[in-house]
Amino acid sequence: MNVPLKRVVVTGLGALTPIGNNVSEYWNALINGVSGADFIKQFDAEKFKTKFACELKNFNPEDFMDRKEARRLDRFSQIAMASSEEAIRQAGLDDPSLNKDRIGVIWSSGIGGMITFIEEMKNFNAGDGTPRFNPFFIPKLILDIASGHISMKYGFRGPNFATVSACASSTHGLIDAFTYIRLGKADAFVTGGSEAVVTEAGIGGFNAMKALSERNDDPKTASRPFDLDRDGFVLGEGAGSVILEELEHAKRRGANIICEVAGGGMSADAYHLTAPHPEGLGVINVLESVLDDAAMKPEDIDYINVHGTSTPIGDIAEITAIQKVFGEHAFKLNISSTKSMTGHLLGAAGAIEAVATILSVTNDIVPPTINHFTDDPAFDPRLNLTFHTAQHRTVNAAISNTFGFGGHNASVVFKKYVE
């Protein structure tokens, strides 16, 4: 049976990032090219190859919950609660008159409660071998617990689960929410992602993979997407939240419609654990998929917020794919990597970059790719990679790309809402 697909709109946004603790601060920092990188404060990184990261600034969980609740949540859940609260309030989903059976939560994380795991194992190893574990150890650790806490706080009884696909996690979650609403299985979703792994294990593990920049002499400029001298990504932490809602449901309750979700695409590289296909085959597939799902042509897209992690191979593969899919129109696009400012938030990257992409559509401003010093001959000079400063232009439709270890690719299209 063919069911007419429903239109899906965005009615709320939340952000807690290394460059701003709410959506307004985040957007202002993005369009002004602010770097969130600095030397690590959460642990002594003196002996590590990378001594810096994009950490949250001045985040106090007790601004959002009481001390007892905060102690029962891992940091990734704390920031999930903070980010989702902003979005839920903006959308008005905390209205008690709404049918909460029809509101769901899909919250994502690439790793989940790493801080909790490290703390518990440190405590165990410091003892005599007797197993004395906190009864909240497992409930704090598991990465689906953030979606559970959000649903319990607001009474949302619709579909509730977590998605995990490394750095593509929260984009996959957003596409899942979009699909459920399109099919009429829910009226609205709180969707997003959070990550908090600026830890000894997080930095040490990514260092061992040679994935992180080691530019300790200049952390502020270490995230250098598309620069000839890029040497890896900068680890970040934070959360982003997007409220998706069925159009008629939003209109009936007088919600403020921010933009429309036009389509989602997913693919796999089926190539390597951590490296993208050198010819960008998985990215080509996901871009073609998202355009097809949105019933759009390449010429309909004005801006792409790329995955753009600042790795030597990844940046080239993504741009290669964009040029193959968009052809001559690639030179009319704005392309930028906001990871140059926020660092790479792993499972939360898709969520905070979705927020940036949505704000670009609504404000007709493209945030820049900062920290560019030396052109890489691998990139066609006719491409507009939005270096240095934000650019004003009409953005009717924009794509946000996210790709994860394991070859997971996800893209979503946002467009201006037209009645």
Secondary structure by P-SEA (a helix, b strand, c coil): ccccbbbbbbcbbbbbccccccaaaaaaaaaaccccccccccccccccccccccccccccccccccaaaaaaccaaaaaaaaaaaaaaaaacccccccccccbbbbbbbccccaaaaaaaaaaaaacccccccccccccccccaaaaaaaaaaccccccccccccccaaaaaaaaaaaaaaaaccccccccccccccccaaaaaaaaaaccccccccccccccccccccccbbbbbbbbbbbbbbcaaaaaaacccccccccbbbbbbcccccccccccaaaaaaaaaaaaaaacccccccccccccccccccaaaaaaaaaaaaaccccccbbbbbccccccccccaaaaaaaaaaaaaaaacbbbbbccccccccccccccccccccccccccccbbbbbbcccbbbbbbbbccccc
